[in-house]
Amino acid sequence: MATQMLGVRLTGREEDEIKKLVELGLYVSVSEFIRDSVRKNLSSLKSIQIRNVSRPAAMKEILNYMKAHREAYASDISEELELDLDLVFSIMKELNSKGIVE
């Protein structure tokens, strides 16, 4: 994959902190630190695809997910199953009121 050269301005403090991490051997170079930081930031900002699923189908998927994972946050379920977060909360509330999940 072709790479591109981009300029970046950092404060002296930021540069010093990065260089300390390189000196400690946590990164091979300042450039590697910057590439790693960009990759981590991009992956944390990835968009979540939401599937259009009926409520009964979503409930079935959530129940199967809960059987496999025992514990989970609604946000994790939403992300992994690609379901709307409000739908997941609503279904989890319903399942909780029926005593199916805590």
C-alpha positions, -999 to +999 in steps of 0.1 A: +000+000+000+014+034-009+020+058+019+017+095+020+038+121+039+018+144+061+030+173+082+019+177+118+026+204+143+032+193+179+040+213+210+075+209+225+060+190+254+042+165+231+074+159+212+093+154+244+068+129+257+068+109+224+106+109+224+106+095+259+084+067+248+107+059+220+137+060+243+120+036+267+116+012+237+079+013+236+081+026+200+108+021+173+105+058+162+085+089+166+069+081+132+058+047+144+042+063+175+023+087+152+012+060+128+001+038+158-018+067+173-036+075+140-046+038+136-060+036+171-079+068+167-094+057+134-105+023+147-121+039+177-141+062+155-153+035+130-189+038+121-214+012+133-236-003+107-272-007+118-292-036+103-329-032+097-343-061+118-378-067+131-383-066+169-390-103+172-358-112+152-338-087+173-351-102+205-341-137+193-306-125+184-302-107+218-314-138+237-288-160+218-261-134+224-269-133+262-268-172+263-234-171+248-220-142+268-239-144+301-231-106+307-230-077+283-236-040+281-264-029+257-238-009+238-218-041+232-248-060+220-258-032+197-223-030+182-217-067+178-252-075+165-254-042+145-287-034+161-301+000+170-291+009+205-326+022+215-341-011+202-316-031+223-324-010+254-361-015+249-358-053+244-334-056+274-359-037+295-387-060+284-366-091+290-357-078+325-393-071+334-402-107+325-373-119+346-354-134+316-323-113+321-311-091+350 
